[in-house]
Amino acid sequence: MSLVYPAALAALLAGIGVYGVLARRNAVLVLIGVELILNAANLLLVTAGSRSGVPFAAGPVLALFVITIAAAEVVVALAIILVMFRRFGHIDLTATPDLTDDPEPTDGDDAGEAIEASEAREAGALDAKSRDTADEAPERDRQVPEGVS
């Protein structure tokens, strides 16, 4: 088999991957583009290692290392994407991030919403305390039937 076909396929994968990294705004699609680039490199490594007359099979071994690094990269990137989605509600990479914890309200309507939100958070904390004490209450109020020691 000629080495031109796998090299052309690797070039196509790398081109699609570069387009995915540069043109996409969604973090997951950028991650897929990076994976396509890494898979193109793996294809080239395996292709170069499969040539006849090569004394060492370094290509497939290096491809395994690239696969391992890609797996670790995916885990870290998806964790970052998940935190980003929970924090901002989207994973658009071109959006300006809001790095403040509690934004200051600018007009009267927003001030009322901010106060309601802080009261709801405080009520949630109080509800959690009351649930904890409610869980303990039946154990304290439990009566031992007569005749049982």
N, C-alpha and C positions, 0 to 999 in steps of 0.2 A: 504494500500500500504506500502510496506517495505521502510524503510529509506535508504537502501543500494543503490538502483538505483539512486536516486538524488545525493547521496554522491559520487557515482562512476562517474556520469556525471560531477559533480563539480570538481572532481580530474582530469578528462580528460580535461576540459576547462582550469583549472589552469595550467596543464602541457603544453598544447598548447600555452597558454599565456606566460609562462616563456620562452619557446623556442623562441617565437616571439620577446620577449624583448632581450634575450641574443644573438640570432644568426642573427638577421636582421641588415642591415646597413641603410635601409631607415627609416626616422623618422616617416612616416605615418604608416608603418608596426609595428614599436615599439609601437606607440600609440594604434594600434589595439590590440597588445599583452597585454598592460596594461588594456584595456577595457575588454578583455577576463578574466583576473584575477579578476577584480572587479565584473564581472557577475558571476563568480564561487562563490565568497563570497556572493553575493546576493542570489544565489540558496541555499547555505548552511543556510543562515539566514532564508529564507522563509521555508525551509524544517524543521529546528529546531523549528520554531514557529508554524508549523502545526501539531506537535505531539499532540496526545490526552492527556488530563490531564494537559496541560500547563495553569496556571492561567492567564498569561498576554500574549498578542499577540505582543511581543517585536520584533520578527524576521521580520515581514513585515514592521514594522515602521522603524527599522534600515535599511532595504533594501531601503526604500524611501530616507533616508539620504544619503546612498551610491550612489544612482542614482543621487541625486542633486549634490553631490561633484564630481561625474564623469562627469556630464555635464559641470560644471565650469572648470574642468581640461581639457576637450576637447577644450573648447573655448580658453583658454590660450595657450595650446599646439599648436593648429592650427594657432593661431596668430604668435607664435614664428616660426613655420615652414614656414609660408608665408613670413615673413621677411627674414628668412634664404634663401629661394629660390630666392627672389628678389635680395638679396645681393650677393650670391655666384653662383646662377644659378643651384644649385642642393641641394638635401636634404640628402646627404650621410653623416652619422654620423661619419664615420671613416676617412674622408678626413680632412686634416689639414686646418684650416680656415686661410684665408689671411686677417689680421686685419688692413692692411695699407689702407689709403684713396687713395693715388696716388702712385703706385709703381714706383720706380726709374728704368728707362730703363738701360739695361746693354750694349747693342751694338747699332750701328748706326741705324739699321732698326727700332728697338723698339723706339728709340728717336724720329724718324720722326712720328711714329704712335702716340706717346704720345703728340707730339706737335699738330698734326692734331686733336686729341681728345679734347685737351684743347681749340683749336681754334673753334671747332664745338660747344663746350659748351658755349663759349663766343658769338658765332654767334646766338645760340639759345636764349641767354639772350637778345641780341640786337633785334632779331626778335620779341620777346615778347614785348619789349618796342615799336617797330615800329607798332605792331598790336594794342597796346593800343592807340597810337597817331592816327592811321588810323581810329579807331573806333570813336574817338572824332572829327576827321576832318570833316566828313559830317555834323555834327551838327553846326560847326562854319561857314561852307561855304554855308549853306542852306540860300537861299534868299526868302524873303517874297514876294509873288505876289502882284502886284499893286491892290489897292482897299481893301486889307485885312489888318485890323489893329491888 
